[in-house]
Each structure stands twice: as C-alpha cells, then as structure tokens.
C-alpha cells in the first residue's frame, strides 16, 4: 500500500479541511414538536375505551347463569359438535 497515493487522494477530496462547527447554544435553541393526526387521536380514544371496558359481558353471563340454575338451559349436541369441529379446524390441527 502506498501512503503517498492516499495523500494525493486526500488532497483531491480536501478531506484535511475541517468544516465550520456550530456552537452548542445555537443548536439547542431549536424546539422539537410532535403533531398527532386526528386519526391518531381517534385511535387513542378508541384504544382507551377498549382497555377500560370489561372482557366479560355481565348481562349475558347473568342470564345464562339464571337458566342453568333453573335447569332451563339446554345445548343441542349437534350444534356443540359442529362448533367444536369448527374451532379445531381453525387451529389447523
């Protein structure tokens, strides 16, 4: 490797010349801003509403529990088997 060839290339591209450095005070005077779109705001509101809602629908659970306790809740075996197979096939097993 020839060092003199590197020096010639450095002179061509003037890599030895340093650029002007801005002071830290002028660089820190700029303020960063964040702007959230209306879609982003709507998404955040919807996400918060979902997080605050309950995973259990107590009105349906109470109705089903009352039927089971009264002995009036009956499940069709064919419907149960078809739903079970549907879930099994959806899992890809």
MDTraj code that builds the backbone (N, CA, C; nanometers):
import mdtraj as md
import numpy as np

residues = "UNK UNK UNK UNK UNK UNK UNK UNK UNK UNK UNK UNK UNK UNK UNK UNK UNK UNK UNK UNK UNK UNK UNK UNK UNK UNK UNK UNK UNK UNK UNK UNK UNK UNK UNK UNK UNK UNK UNK UNK UNK UNK UNK UNK UNK UNK UNK UNK UNK UNK UNK UNK UNK UNK UNK UNK UNK UNK UNK UNK UNK UNK UNK UNK UNK UNK UNK UNK UNK UNK UNK UNK UNK UNK UNK UNK UNK UNK UNK UNK UNK UNK UNK UNK UNK UNK UNK UNK UNK UNK UNK UNK UNK".split()
xyz = np.array([
    [0.0845, -0.1170, 0.0000],
    [0.0000, 0.0000, 0.0000],
    [0.0890, 0.1232, 0.0000],
    [0.0565, 0.2125, -0.0855],
    [0.1368, 0.3340, -0.0964],
    [0.0680, 0.4479, -0.0245],
    [0.1339, 0.5026, 0.0746],
    [0.0761, 0.6112, 0.1532],
    [0.0698, 0.7397, 0.0718],
    [0.1692, 0.7607, -0.0163],
    [0.1671, 0.8833, -0.0946],
    [0.0450, 0.8888, -0.1869],
    [-0.0055, 0.7732, -0.2307],
    [-0.1264, 0.7715, -0.3127],
    [-0.2463, 0.8163, -0.2297],
    [-0.2503, 0.7767, -0.1038],
    [-0.3586, 0.8200, -0.0155],
    [-0.3536, 0.9713, 0.0032],
    [-0.2357, 1.0256, 0.0223],
    [-0.2214, 1.1698, 0.0402],
    [-0.2704, 1.2456, -0.0827],
    [-0.2425, 1.1922, -0.1995],
    [-0.2880, 1.2586, -0.3219],
    [-0.4410, 1.2556, -0.3305],
    [-0.5001, 1.1449, -0.2947],
    [-0.6468, 1.1340, -0.2969],
    [-0.7073, 1.2275, -0.1929],
    [-0.6473, 1.2362, -0.0758],
    [-0.6962, 1.3250, 0.0290],
    [-0.6900, 1.4702, -0.0173],
    [-0.5878, 1.5045, -0.0922],
    [-0.5772, 1.6413, -0.1429],
    [-0.6853, 1.6681, -0.2469],
    [-0.7155, 1.5690, -0.3275],
    [-0.8191, 1.5879, -0.4293],
    [-0.9537, 1.6145, -0.3630],
    [-0.9881, 1.5354, -0.2659],
    [-1.1176, 1.5500, -0.1997],
    [-1.1151, 1.6493, -0.0832],
    [-0.9996, 1.7032, -0.0519],
    [-0.9805, 1.8028, 0.0546],
    [-1.0360, 1.7532, 0.1871],
    [-1.0014, 1.6306, 0.2209],
    [-1.0513, 1.5733, 0.3463],
    [-0.9801, 1.6317, 0.4669],
    [-0.8682, 1.6933, 0.4461],
    [-0.7968, 1.7524, 0.5598],
    [-0.8612, 1.8823, 0.6053],
    [-0.9449, 1.9441, 0.5232],
    [-1.0098, 2.0696, 0.5564],
    [-1.1292, 2.0414, 0.6481],
    [-1.1339, 2.1122, 0.7585],
    [-1.2444, 2.0919, 0.8521],
    [-1.3525, 2.1940, 0.8250],
    [-1.4751, 2.1543, 0.8502],
    [-1.5887, 2.2431, 0.8299],
    [-1.6124, 2.3289, 0.9519],
    [-1.6988, 2.4276, 0.9378],
    [-1.7334, 2.5160, 1.0484],
    [-1.8218, 2.4410, 1.1478],
    [-1.7910, 2.4540, 1.2745],
    [-1.8660, 2.3871, 1.3799],
    [-1.9606, 2.4883, 1.4414],
    [-2.0896, 2.4501, 1.4516],
    [-2.1855, 2.5395, 1.5149],
    [-2.1762, 2.5243, 1.6657],
    [-2.2054, 2.6287, 1.7338],
    [-2.1961, 2.6230, 1.8793],
    [-2.3136, 2.5439, 1.9359],
    [-2.2949, 2.4897, 2.0523],
    [-2.3984, 2.4083, 2.1163],
    [-2.5176, 2.4943, 2.1571],
    [-2.4952, 2.6209, 2.1860],
    [-2.6047, 2.7077, 2.2286],
    [-2.7041, 2.7307, 2.1149],
    [-2.6551, 2.7485, 1.9938],
    [-2.7471, 2.7720, 1.8824],
    [-2.8186, 2.6435, 1.8420],
    [-2.7560, 2.5310, 1.8610],
    [-2.8189, 2.4039, 1.8259],
    [-2.9292, 2.3676, 1.9241],
    [-2.9153, 2.4053, 2.0490],
    [-3.0150, 2.3674, 2.1492],
    [-3.1337, 2.4639, 2.1522],
    [-3.1256, 2.5755, 2.0801],
    [-3.2356, 2.6704, 2.0834],
    [-3.3554, 2.6233, 2.0013],
    [-3.3355, 2.5294, 1.9086],
    [-3.4463, 2.4784, 1.8286],
    [-3.5326, 2.3863, 1.9140],
    [-3.6643, 2.3916, 1.8913],
    [-3.7564, 2.3089, 1.9691],
    [-3.8084, 2.1957, 1.8829],
    [-3.8226, 2.0809, 1.9425],
    [-3.8825, 1.9673, 1.8747],
    [-4.0329, 1.9719, 1.8956],
    [-4.1061, 1.9334, 1.7934],
    [-4.2508, 1.9298, 1.8034],
    [-4.3027, 1.7952, 1.7578],
    [-4.4095, 1.7519, 1.8222],
    [-4.4772, 1.6297, 1.7830],
    [-4.6210, 1.6671, 1.7494],
    [-4.6651, 1.6247, 1.6318],
    [-4.8024, 1.6512, 1.5925],
    [-4.8711, 1.5173, 1.5685],
    [-4.9846, 1.4997, 1.6337],
    [-5.0603, 1.3755, 1.6203],
    [-5.1808, 1.4038, 1.5311],
    [-5.2000, 1.3202, 1.4319],
    [-5.3111, 1.3399, 1.3388],
    [-5.4438, 1.3131, 1.4084],
    [-5.5516, 1.3558, 1.3449],
    [-5.6840, 1.3318, 1.4027],
    [-5.7135, 1.1818, 1.4067],
    [-5.6642, 1.1068, 1.3071],
    [-5.6809, 0.9612, 1.3094],
    [-5.6077, 0.9019, 1.4301],
    [-5.4897, 0.9517, 1.4597],
    [-5.4139, 0.9036, 1.5754],
    [-5.4847, 0.9321, 1.7057],
    [-5.5438, 1.0523, 1.7156],
    [-5.6195, 1.0868, 1.8368],
    [-5.7424, 0.9976, 1.8512],
    [-5.8144, 0.9761, 1.7400],
    [-5.9323, 0.8884, 1.7440],
    [-5.8929, 0.7465, 1.7819],
    [-5.7800, 0.7001, 1.7303],
    [-5.7316, 0.5657, 1.7627],
    [-5.6992, 0.5547, 1.9107],
    [-5.6347, 0.6562, 1.9670],
    [-5.6006, 0.6538, 2.1091],
    [-5.7271, 0.6518, 2.1958],
    [-5.8289, 0.7286, 2.1566],
    [-5.9547, 0.7310, 2.2336],
    [-6.0220, 0.5943, 2.2279],
    [-6.0253, 0.5347, 2.1086],
    [-6.0872, 0.4023, 2.0941],
    [-6.0096, 0.2969, 2.1729],
    [-5.8770, 0.3051, 2.1678],
    [-5.7931, 0.2089, 2.2404],
    [-5.8165, 0.2204, 2.3907],
    [-5.8272, 0.3434, 2.4392],
    [-5.8509, 0.3636, 2.5816],
    [-5.9891, 0.3114, 2.6220],
    [-6.0897, 0.3306, 2.5371],
    [-6.2247, 0.2822, 2.5671],
    [-6.2274, 0.1307, 2.5738],
    [-6.1551, 0.0648, 2.4851],
    [-6.1493, -0.0819, 2.4862],
    [-6.0783, -0.1317, 2.6115],
    [-5.9707, -0.0640, 2.6503],
    [-5.8980, -0.1053, 2.7700],
    [-5.9814, -0.0884, 2.8967],
    [-6.0658, 0.0133, 2.8988],
    [-6.1468, 0.0386, 3.0177],
    [-6.2696, -0.0515, 3.0251],
    [-6.3104, -0.1093, 2.9125],
    [-6.4291, -0.1940, 2.9138],
    [-6.3951, -0.3323, 2.9689],
    [-6.4963, -0.3988, 3.0185],
    [-6.4785, -0.5309, 3.0763],
    [-6.4755, -0.6368, 2.9673],
    [-6.3972, -0.7409, 2.9874],
    [-6.3915, -0.8525, 2.8942],
    [-6.5127, -0.9438, 2.9085],
    [-6.5827, -0.9336, 3.0197],
    [-6.6960, -1.0209, 3.0482],
    [-6.8243, -0.9397, 3.0365],
    [-6.9165, -0.9889, 2.9555],
    [-7.0475, -0.9234, 2.9430],
    [-7.1367, -0.9773, 3.0540],
    [-7.1426, -0.9038, 3.1618],
    [-7.2119, -0.9500, 3.2820],
    [-7.3606, -0.9717, 3.2583],
    [-7.4226, -0.8960, 3.1674],
    [-7.5658, -0.9142, 3.1426],
    [-7.5929, -1.0510, 3.0803],
    [-7.5079, -1.0934, 2.9862],
    [-7.5268, -1.2252, 2.9241],
    [-7.4944, -1.3375, 3.0234],
    [-7.3878, -1.3178, 3.1011],
    [-7.3484, -1.4199, 3.1983],
    [-7.4586, -1.4389, 3.3017],
    [-7.5168, -1.3299, 3.3472],
    [-7.6239, -1.3397, 3.4483],
    [-7.7451, -1.4137, 3.3920],
    [-7.7801, -1.3854, 3.2672],
    [-7.8936, -1.4538, 3.2051],
    [-7.8692, -1.6029, 3.1893],
    [-7.7505, -1.6395, 3.1433],
    [-7.7167, -1.7816, 3.1265],
    [-7.7084, -1.8530, 3.2617],
    [-7.6524, -1.7837, 3.3600],
    [-7.6414, -1.8446, 3.4931],
    [-7.7799, -1.8714, 3.5517],
    [-7.8724, -1.7796, 3.5293],
    [-8.0092, -1.7987, 3.5792],
    [-8.0748, -1.9179, 3.5120],
    [-8.0519, -1.9357, 3.3806],
    [-8.1087, -2.0506, 3.3085],
    [-8.0494, -2.1815, 3.3586],
    [-7.9166, -2.1827, 3.3813],
    [-7.8513, -2.3051, 3.4301],
    [-7.9025, -2.3392, 3.5689],
    [-7.9133, -2.2390, 3.6556],
    [-7.9608, -2.2631, 3.7923],
    [-8.1051, -2.3132, 3.7932],
    [-8.1855, -2.2628, 3.7003],
    [-8.3261, -2.3040, 3.6942],
    [-8.3431, -2.4367, 3.6206],
    [-8.2373, -2.4825, 3.5527],
    [-8.2453, -2.6084, 3.4792],
    [-8.3093, -2.5922, 3.3419],
    [-8.3178, -2.4719, 3.2923],
    [-8.3801, -2.4450, 3.1626],
    [-8.2795, -2.4299, 3.0485],
    [-8.1521, -2.4436, 3.0754],
    [-8.0504, -2.4246, 2.9716],
    [-8.0173, -2.5596, 2.9079],
    [-8.0433, -2.5683, 2.7785],
    [-8.0156, -2.6923, 2.7060],
    [-7.9320, -2.6601, 2.5821],
    [-7.8362, -2.7456, 2.5557],
    [-7.7488, -2.7284, 2.4399],
    [-7.7740, -2.8424, 2.3439],
    [-7.7931, -2.8082, 2.2152],
    [-7.8100, -2.9086, 2.1122],
    [-7.6743, -2.9740, 2.0859],
    [-7.6693, -3.1063, 2.0963],
    [-7.5432, -3.1776, 2.0789],
    [-7.4841, -3.1572, 1.9398],
    [-7.5671, -3.1494, 1.8387],
    [-7.5186, -3.1277, 1.7020],
    [-7.4539, -2.9915, 1.6859],
    [-7.5170, -2.8896, 1.7432],
    [-7.4591, -2.7550, 1.7379],
    [-7.3262, -2.7496, 1.8121],
    [-7.3214, -2.8136, 1.9278],
    [-7.1982, -2.8158, 2.0059],
    [-7.0862, -2.8852, 1.9291],
    [-7.1166, -2.9993, 1.8680],
    [-7.0150, -3.0738, 1.7932],
    [-6.9672, -2.9953, 1.6720],
    [-7.0575, -2.9290, 1.6011],
    [-7.0157, -2.8526, 1.4826],
    [-6.9278, -2.7340, 1.5217],
    [-6.9602, -2.6657, 1.6303],
    [-6.8770, -2.5547, 1.6783],
    [-6.7407, -2.6038, 1.7250],
    [-6.7389, -2.7184, 1.7900],
    [-6.6135, -2.7764, 1.8368],
    [-6.5234, -2.8122, 1.7192],
    [-6.5809, -2.8738, 1.6158],
    [-6.5030, -2.9083, 1.4960],
    [-6.4574, -2.7828, 1.4220],
    [-6.5412, -2.6815, 1.4198],
    [-6.5051, -2.5561, 1.3527],
    [-6.3822, -2.4936, 1.4204],
    [-6.3797, -2.4892, 1.5506],
    [-6.2662, -2.4356, 1.6246],
    [-6.1423, -2.5217, 1.6066],
    [-6.1605, -2.6531, 1.6053],
    [-6.0495, -2.7453, 1.5865],
    [-5.9855, -2.7258, 1.4490],
    [-6.0694, -2.7126, 1.3462],
    [-6.0174, -2.6923, 1.2107],
    [-5.9529, -2.5550, 1.1950],
    [-6.0016, -2.4554, 1.2671],
    [-5.9436, -2.3223, 1.2595],
    [-5.8029, -2.3197, 1.3198],
    [-5.7776, -2.4053, 1.4157],
    [-5.6446, -2.4146, 1.4750],
    [-5.5454, -2.4867, 1.3850],
    [-5.5957, -2.5578, 1.2848],
    [-5.5087, -2.6261, 1.1891],
    [-5.4468, -2.7524, 1.2436],
    [-5.5120, -2.8187, 1.3319],
    [-5.4560, -2.9409, 1.3909],
    [-5.4873, -3.0614, 1.3103],
])
top = md.Topology()
chain = top.add_chain()
for i, resn in enumerate(residues, 1):
    res = top.add_residue(resn, chain, resSeq=i)
    for name in ("N", "CA", "C"):
        top.add_atom(name, md.element.get_by_symbol(name[0]), res)
traj = md.Trajectory(xyz[None], top)
